[in-house]
């Protein structure tokens, strides 16, 4: 693959379901690559064998497909352990990866002492002072080392695709643990090694990774690689400012899908909130890709409002052309462009269309007999009913005739008829709905 090909990756861990915050990162990567004619790789960070499951991996792929994201390929980090072991060996040979023997309790006590003394709670590199004999003695006690990367303790700078000029002084950081005592790898090293091996040119992720980027740039340099371009977008939070997490099941993509939310409603909100673009319903990924400009993403947190998602969902349905809805309607046993155009403006969820289909085509006994109108009104309504065929002008012709006959007007005229025909006091324009109900069903529904 030519290095000039823009290649991005989305690297979730299959330890839970994706939520709308994860969708923000996935979509920004997908749309960035799509706009540039590049490649999007799904990379499953499944090195945590205890928590990673095939079920979650399949759910992640399914959720991305639901959003309209089609990866150019899928990689699993568990397939590349040998690659990470080789990189770790190279770092050890350079003296950049060193053995540490402290237990978690010992590290925690040391951290508390540092805080009590007003010192930053960073690792003091005590392990670097151990002699070979001291290491052997610790191992004889049954201790197995974990391995830390020795940071260069300098300023790491890069031009961030979102934040502009950025820098981190790695002297302010603890040397990160790259390899656990059991030999398994934490996130950082596999991520760096895979980015290099897969030709990733742009890493677009949440701003919680800014500090980690400085560490990764140092590791890339130690491995002789060229860093990708980095962009760190603001994170989605709840309206109260709390971070989103996998524990918020109702905000998982699976939960939103099961609740009837349109994928483009999720995509529109996840991408546009917290940017210079006004949040609005966008009908297609192609259109949304044209709106993505990483430099126009705000530095402030992006607050996710569930009410706004509901509003966007309804607006998408209200503007959805029949051709876009036709296959879904047919799967529900519904057909007819006139019906769709009549009812779409009253939908919050696509599934609501089935209720309107039953209202239009259901038997008379399903309707609520209207009150607030006397027998004379209903006699007039029946006798003034125009002959077939009916069209969009029939409702006005009918109600004008009933008004002239009874003197009823406004709510007193329209509401009893709506209630008799639909069983509801709200709904689509009856000028569009009446021809769909038809003369026979209308007569059946009018009280005698």
RATAVEN-V391552 format. One record per helix or strand of 3 or more residues. SS is the DSSP state (a for helix, b for strand). FROM is the first residue (numbers start at 1). TO is the last residue. Records with the same first field share a line. If there is no record, write none. Layout:
SS->FROM-TO ; FROM-TO
This chain:
b->7-10 ; 39-44 ; 73-76 ; 97-100 ; 146-149 ; 155-160 ; 164-169 ; 177-179 ; 202-206 ; 229-233
a->20-36 ; 54-67 ; 77-93 ; 104-116 ; 126-129 ; 132-140 ; 170-172 ; 187-197 ; 207-222 ; 249-251 ; 253-258 ; 263-272 ; 285-291 ; 294-296 ; 306-318 ; 322-331 ; 337-346 ; 352-361 ; 364-366 ; 375-383 ; 394-406 ; 411-422 ; 430-445
